[in-house]
Structures are given as C-alpha cells and as structure tokens.
Amino acid sequence: MTRGKFIVFEGGDGSGKSTILEMVYNYLIENNIECIKTREPGGIKISEQIREVILDPKNTLMDGKTEALLYAAARRQHLVEKVIKELEKGKIVLCDRFVYSSLAYQGYARGLGIKEVFEINKFAIDDYMPDLSILFDVSPEIGLSRISKNNEREVNRLDLEKIDFHKKVREGYDIIYKDNSKDIIKINAEKSVEEVFDEVKNIVLRKINEK
C-alpha cells in the first residue's frame, strides 16, 4: 500500500488556517479522497489533556521550557498513536500545526532558541517531518482582530499574549520559512476566505497527486 501524505497547516493566531483546513477536508471527502483531519496539541485523548494544561488561561506561571516540553510530549503521543498509523493506511493526514509551530512560538517568540527547541522535537518525532507545510501569513493585527470578532473560537493562553509576542511569532515563521523553503509554501492569508481556500486546495491536490 502506498503511504499517505502528511500535510500540515501552520501560521499565527487568527491566520485562518483552521477554517481553511476544515474546508479542504470537506472538499477531499466530497471527492472521495481518503483523509483525516487532526490538530496539535491534541488529536487524541492524551494529547488533548495536555492541550488543556498548556492553553489554560489560568496557567500564567508556566515556564517557557515547560511549555516547549509539553508541546513535544503531546506531539509524540499524537504522532505514534494516530498520524503514522493513518499514513500507513494510505490516508491523507491534514494536521493543524506541527513542529514549526514550536520553533516559531517557543523557539523564537519565547526566546528559547529555534535550534534548541528543534532538538527537543527531534527526540519526540524521530525526525518524522511533514511531506508539506503550508504557512498562512497574516499580520498580527489582522489575526487578533479576527479572533476578537469570532465568538465561537476558543480564546486560549497564547491568544492573550501582547501584540509584541505575536509579532515575534510572525518573525519566527519568516526565519523558519527562509531556512526550509523547499518544504514550506507560504501564502497570503489576508485575502478572502474563498481566495485562500482555492489556493490551498490546489496546493494540497498537487501534493496528493505527486508520485
């Protein structure tokens, strides 16, 4: 059986990646393409429990290294319990966030070091990286404005960080993109939902159809 494709949606808070992921997933299902959708941190019971600890707005005392280690732990369990198994069944796995999120948020924005956080994650994932990462680029001002207008979206501990933190996240993603441009496609996520969906859908279809 041919192994499936692991496609990750990355970006800052309010970038619209989760919305577009849902739309792409529905499109693939409607066109009889076997796929699953999942998210980080989370996707399975243990990782969802870790998610609750990481993102609880009450956990204001959480140390940056603790945060990075918890993300890596959730990622490890999610990967071995769900992602790899589904890929081995030949399915397309659409995942909301993966390693690059940790590098941008904890590595760069928290100041722990991109290389240092990557070393933590190398231990967690055994060098198991996505076939493709799509980076949703949006200014922090627009992203946070979208969050404030969306009453249905959960507001977590990272959403409550000051604008400077979110600006650093974007800077971190830019650095990561420049260093990994062969594996990441960056899109302008400030366009309309319809435009972004159409662009991402085509990117995903091209990757799925690659031999």
Phi, psi and chi 1 to 4 in degrees:
 res  aa     phi    psi   chi1   chi2   chi3   chi4
   1 MET       -  136.6  178.9 -179.0  -70.3      -
   2 THR   -72.6  133.9  -56.6      -      -      -
   3 ARG   -66.0  144.4  178.1 -176.5  170.3  -82.4
   4 GLY   -73.5 -178.0      -      -      -      -
   5 LYS  -110.1  137.1  -62.0  -76.6  175.2   62.5
   6 PHE  -102.4  107.9 -175.0   23.4      -      -
   7 ILE  -118.0  123.5  -59.4  173.5      -      -
   8 VAL  -112.0  139.5  173.4      -      -      -
   9 PHE  -105.3  119.6  -70.7   47.5      -      -
  10 GLU  -119.4  159.6  -69.2  -80.0    4.5      -
  11 GLY   154.1  167.3      -      -      -      -
  12 GLY   -72.1  173.8      -      -      -      -
  13 ASP   -65.4  132.9  -66.3  -80.5      -      -
  14 GLY    81.1   13.8      -      -      -      -
  15 SER   -77.5  -14.2   62.4      -      -      -
  16 GLY    90.7    3.5      -      -      -      -
  17 LYS   -60.6  -39.3   60.1 -179.6  175.4   46.9
  18 SER   -67.2  -39.2  -57.7      -      -      -
  19 THR   -63.2  -47.0  -61.9      -      -      -
  20 ILE   -68.0  -37.6  -58.7  -60.7      -      -
  21 LEU   -57.9  -45.5 -172.3  151.8      -      -
  22 GLU   -60.1  -42.1 -178.1   75.3   20.6      -
  23 MET   -66.2  -42.1  -66.0  171.3   71.6      -
  24 VAL   -65.9  -42.8  170.7      -      -      -
  25 TYR   -57.5  -48.3  169.5   76.5      -      -
  26 ASN   -61.2  -38.5  -70.2  -25.2      -      -
  27 TYR   -63.8  -45.1  174.2   85.0      -      -
  28 LEU   -64.2  -41.9  -64.2 -179.3      -      -
  29 ILE   -62.2  -44.2  -67.7  -64.3      -      -
  30 GLU   -62.8  -25.5  -70.8  166.6    5.2      -
  31 ASN  -103.1   21.7  -74.3  -88.1      -      -
  32 ASN    59.2   34.7  -59.1  -48.1      -      -
  33 ILE  -101.1  119.5  -62.9  172.9      -      -
  34 GLU   -67.4  120.6  -78.1 -162.4  -66.6      -
  35 CYS  -154.7  164.4   67.0      -      -      -
  36 ILE  -132.1  159.6   67.1  160.2      -      -
  37 LYS  -118.5  144.9   59.9  178.2  178.7  176.0
  38 THR  -153.9  179.0 -170.4      -      -      -
  39 ARG  -149.0  162.2   70.0  174.5 -177.6  175.6
  40 GLU  -128.0  145.5  -75.3 -155.9  -11.0      -
  41 PRO   -69.1  144.3   26.9  -33.2      -      -
  42 GLY   137.2 -147.9      -      -      -      -
  43 GLY    90.0  -27.2      -      -      -      -
  44 ILE  -142.5  168.3   55.4  165.5      -      -
  45 LYS   -57.0  -51.8 -173.9  175.2 -179.5  179.7
  46 ILE   -61.9  -45.2  -67.0  173.4      -      -
  47 SER   -69.2  -30.8  -61.5      -      -      -
  48 GLU   -67.6  -35.2  -72.3  -71.8  -14.9      -
  49 GLN   -66.1  -40.2  -69.4  171.3  -17.6      -
  50 ILE   -65.9  -38.0  -62.9  173.5      -      -
  51 ARG   -56.0  -43.3  178.3 -171.2 -178.4   92.2
  52 GLU   -60.6  -37.9  -70.2  179.2   12.7      -
  53 VAL   -69.6  -46.9  174.4      -      -      -
  54 ILE   -62.2  -45.6  -63.8  172.7      -      -
  55 LEU   -96.4   -0.3  -61.2 -179.3      -      -
  56 ASP   -62.7  118.9 -171.0  -22.2      -      -
  57 PRO   -57.8  -18.8  -24.0   34.8      -      -
  58 LYS   -77.2  -18.4  -64.1  176.7 -175.8  176.2
  59 ASN   -86.0   57.8  -70.3  -23.2      -      -
  60 THR   -72.2  -17.5   55.9      -      -      -
  61 LEU   -88.3    1.4  -64.2  178.4      -      -
  62 MET   -62.2  127.1 -173.3  176.0  -66.4      -
  63 ASP   -73.5  149.0  176.5   74.5      -      -
  64 GLY   -59.3  -40.6      -      -      -      -
  65 LYS   -68.5  -37.6  -71.2 -175.7  179.2 -180.0
  66 THR   -59.6  -44.9  -58.7      -      -      -
  67 GLU   -58.9  -47.0 -174.4  177.5  -87.5      -
  68 ALA   -63.2  -40.5      -      -      -      -
  69 LEU   -68.5  -37.5  -70.6  164.6      -      -
  70 LEU   -66.4  -41.7  -75.1  171.9      -      -
  71 TYR   -59.7  -43.9  -87.3  113.4      -      -
  72 ALA   -64.7  -38.9      -      -      -      -
  73 ALA   -64.7  -45.9      -      -      -      -
  74 ALA   -61.5  -39.7      -      -      -      -
  75 ARG   -64.4  -43.4  178.9  164.9  -63.9  129.4
  76 ARG   -59.0  -50.3  172.0   65.5 -175.6  178.5
  77 GLN   -65.1  -41.9 -170.4   64.6   28.3      -
  78 HIS   -61.8  -41.7  177.0 -121.5      -      -
  79 LEU   -64.2  -50.6 -175.7   68.2      -      -
  80 VAL   -77.6  -29.8  -61.8      -      -      -
  81 GLU   -85.4  -28.3 -172.6  176.1  -24.7      -
  82 LYS  -128.1  -58.6 -173.8  173.4 -173.7  177.9
  83 VAL   -58.9  -55.2  173.9      -      -      -
  84 ILE   -61.9  -40.8  -66.6  175.3      -      -
  85 LYS   -62.0  -41.4  -70.4 -179.7  178.8  179.8
  86 GLU   -71.0  -36.8  -64.3  -61.1  -35.6      -
  87 LEU   -64.2  -38.5  -71.2  170.7      -      -
  88 GLU   -68.4  -18.9  -71.1  175.7  -12.9      -
  89 LYS   -84.4   -1.1  -66.4  175.5 -174.3  176.0
  90 GLY    88.4   10.3      -      -      -      -
  91 LYS   -85.8  153.9  -67.8 -176.1 -179.9  179.1
  92 ILE   -82.1  128.9  -54.3  -57.5      -      -
  93 VAL  -109.8  115.4  175.5      -      -      -
  94 LEU   -99.3  117.4  -56.5  178.0      -      -
  95 CYS  -121.2  130.2 -171.2      -      -      -
  96 ASP   -84.4   96.4 -168.9  -24.3      -      -
  97 ARG    84.2  149.7  -63.0 -164.7 -178.6  -74.4
  98 PHE  -157.6 -144.6 -163.9   60.4      -      -
  99 VAL   -58.2  -40.8  169.7      -      -      -
 100 TYR   -60.1  -27.5  -67.1  140.5      -      -
 101 SER   -62.1  -43.9  -77.0      -      -      -
 102 SER   -64.4  -37.6  -71.7      -      -      -
 103 LEU   -66.7  -39.0  -55.3 -171.4      -      -
 104 ALA   -75.2  -46.2      -      -      -      -
 105 TYR   -79.0  -56.8  -80.3   79.6      -      -
 106 GLN   -85.8  -40.8  -73.6   74.4   47.6      -
 107 GLY   -65.9  -50.6      -      -      -      -
 108 TYR   -95.7  -56.4 -169.5   80.3      -      -
 109 ALA   -66.0  -36.2      -      -      -      -
 110 ARG   -84.6  -11.3  -67.0  -79.1 -170.8 -133.3
 111 GLY    79.3   19.6      -      -      -      -
 112 LEU   -81.1  -17.5  -61.0 -179.8      -      -
 113 GLY   103.0  124.7      -      -      -      -
 114 ILE   -61.6  -45.3  -70.1  175.5      -      -
 115 LYS   -64.9  -39.9  -69.2 -178.2  179.6  178.4
 116 GLU   -64.5  -43.6  -72.8   77.8    0.9      -
 117 VAL   -70.3  -32.2  172.3      -      -      -
 118 PHE   -65.6  -35.7 -172.8   55.3      -      -
 119 GLU   -62.9  -41.6  -73.5  -58.4  -45.1      -
 120 ILE   -57.7  -43.7  -67.1  171.5      -      -
 121 ASN   -76.2  -29.2  -80.2  -84.1      -      -
 122 LYS   -60.8  -38.9  -79.4  174.4   67.4  177.0
 123 PHE   -65.5  -36.9  175.2   74.1      -      -
 124 ALA   -74.2  -35.8      -      -      -      -
 125 ILE  -109.6   -0.5   66.1  173.9      -      -
 126 ASP    54.0   41.0  -62.1  -34.6      -      -
 127 ASP    63.5   22.0  -64.6  -33.6      -      -
 128 TYR   -86.2  102.4 -155.3  101.0      -      -
 129 MET  -110.7  160.2  -68.1  -64.9  -75.4      -
 130 PRO   -64.5  156.3  -18.0   30.4      -      -
 131 ASP   -73.4  -28.6  -64.5  -66.2      -      -
 132 LEU  -157.6  139.2  173.2   67.7      -      -
 133 SER  -119.1  132.9  -64.7      -      -      -
 134 ILE  -108.5  119.5  -57.2  171.7      -      -
 135 LEU   -98.4  118.1  174.3   57.3      -      -
 136 PHE   -89.9  105.8  -71.0   65.0      -      -
 137 ASP   -94.4  124.1 -176.7   49.5      -      -
 138 VAL  -149.5  146.6   67.4      -      -      -
 139 SER   -67.7  144.5   73.9      -      -      -
 140 PRO   -57.3  -34.3  -25.6   35.6      -      -
 141 GLU   -61.5  -45.7  -68.9   82.5    0.8      -
 142 ILE   -68.2  -43.0  -69.7  176.3      -      -
 143 GLY   -59.3  -47.8      -      -      -      -
 144 LEU   -70.1  -31.3  -65.3  178.8      -      -
 145 SER   -64.3  -40.1  173.7      -      -      -
 146 ARG   -62.9  -41.5  -72.2  173.7  176.1  174.5
 147 ILE   -62.2  -43.8  -69.2  172.1      -      -
 148 SER   -65.4  -25.6   67.4      -      -      -
 149 LYS   -89.9  -12.4  -66.9  174.8 -177.3  176.1
 150 ASN   -99.2   98.6 -173.8   -5.5      -      -
 151 ASN   -71.4  -18.6  -65.1  -33.3      -      -
 152 GLU   -87.8  -13.5  -63.8 -180.0    1.8      -
 153 ARG   -82.7  139.2 -174.8 -171.5 -172.3  -79.9
 154 GLU   -67.1  139.1   68.3  171.3   -3.2      -
 155 VAL  -103.7  112.1  177.1      -      -      -
 156 ASN  -107.1 -177.9   60.3   54.5      -      -
 157 ARG   -60.0  -36.5 -171.9  168.8   58.3   84.6
 158 LEU   -73.9  -31.1  -63.5 -178.6      -      -
 159 ASP   -61.4  -29.4  -67.2  -27.1      -      -
 160 LEU   -83.8   -2.0  -59.5  176.2      -      -
 161 GLU   -65.5  155.3  -68.4  -78.8   -6.0      -
 162 LYS   -69.5  162.4  -65.6  179.8  179.6  179.3
 163 ILE   -56.7  -33.7 -171.0   74.2      -      -
 164 ASP   -61.7  -36.5  -73.2  -11.6      -      -
 165 PHE   -63.1  -45.3  175.5   81.7      -      -
 166 HIS   -68.4  -30.4  -66.7  -77.5      -      -
 167 LYS   -66.6  -37.9  -73.8 -179.6  177.7  178.3
 168 LYS   -68.1  -36.2  -74.8 -164.9  170.6 -171.7
 169 VAL   -58.7  -44.7  168.3      -      -      -
 170 ARG   -64.2  -41.4 -169.1 -174.6 -167.5 -168.5
 171 GLU   -61.5  -41.0  -70.1  173.0   10.6      -
 172 GLY   -61.6  -44.3      -      -      -      -
 173 TYR   -62.3  -37.2  -90.4  124.6      -      -
 174 ASP   -63.0  -41.9  -78.6  -19.1      -      -
 175 ILE   -63.9  -45.3  -67.5  169.3      -      -
 176 ILE   -62.4  -41.5  -66.1  161.1      -      -
 177 TYR   -61.8  -44.6  170.8   69.6      -      -
 178 LYS   -64.0  -32.9  -71.4  171.6 -175.5  174.4
 179 ASP   -84.1  -15.1  -70.4  -18.6      -      -
 180 ASN  -135.5   37.6  -58.2  -86.4      -      -
 181 SER   -63.5  -20.2   57.0      -      -      -
 182 LYS   -73.8  -24.0  -69.0 -177.9  179.7  178.8
 183 ASP  -107.5   -5.9  -54.7  -49.9      -      -
 184 ILE  -125.8  136.5  -57.1  173.4      -      -
 185 ILE  -112.0  121.3  -66.6  178.1      -      -
 186 LYS   -97.6  133.8 -178.0  161.9   72.6  169.9
 187 ILE  -123.7  156.8   64.8  164.8      -      -
 188 ASN   -82.7  104.1  176.8    4.5      -      -
 189 ALA   -88.1    9.0      -      -      -      -
 190 GLU   -88.9   -5.1  -65.0 -178.5    4.8      -
 191 LYS   -74.9  177.2  -64.5 -175.9  -70.3 -172.9
 192 SER   -65.3  157.9   70.2      -      -      -
 193 VAL   -56.7  -42.3  171.8      -      -      -
 194 GLU   -63.0  -42.8  -67.3   76.4   17.8      -
 195 GLU   -66.5  -43.7  -71.7  176.1  -58.5      -
 196 VAL   -65.7  -43.6  174.1      -      -      -
 197 PHE   -58.9  -46.3  165.5   66.1      -      -
 198 ASP   -61.5  -42.8 -167.9   54.4      -      -
 199 GLU   -65.8  -46.7 -177.6  176.2   -4.0      -
 200 VAL   -67.6  -40.6  173.4      -      -      -
 201 LYS   -55.7  -45.5  175.5 -167.2   69.9  178.4
 202 ASN   -67.2  -37.3  -69.5  -30.8      -      -
 203 ILE   -62.7  -45.0  -69.4  169.0      -      -
 204 VAL   -64.9  -43.6  168.9      -      -      -
 205 LEU   -62.9  -39.3  -71.6  174.6      -      -
 206 ARG   -62.8  -42.9  -77.5 -162.1  -61.1  -88.1
 207 LYS   -65.6  -42.2  175.9   54.6   67.1  171.9
 208 ILE   -60.5  -38.7  -69.9  173.6      -      -
 209 ASN   -84.5   -3.6  -68.0  -37.6      -      -
 210 GLU   -66.7  140.2  -84.8 -175.5    6.2      -
 211 LYS   -83.2      -  -60.3  -63.4 -176.5 -176.6
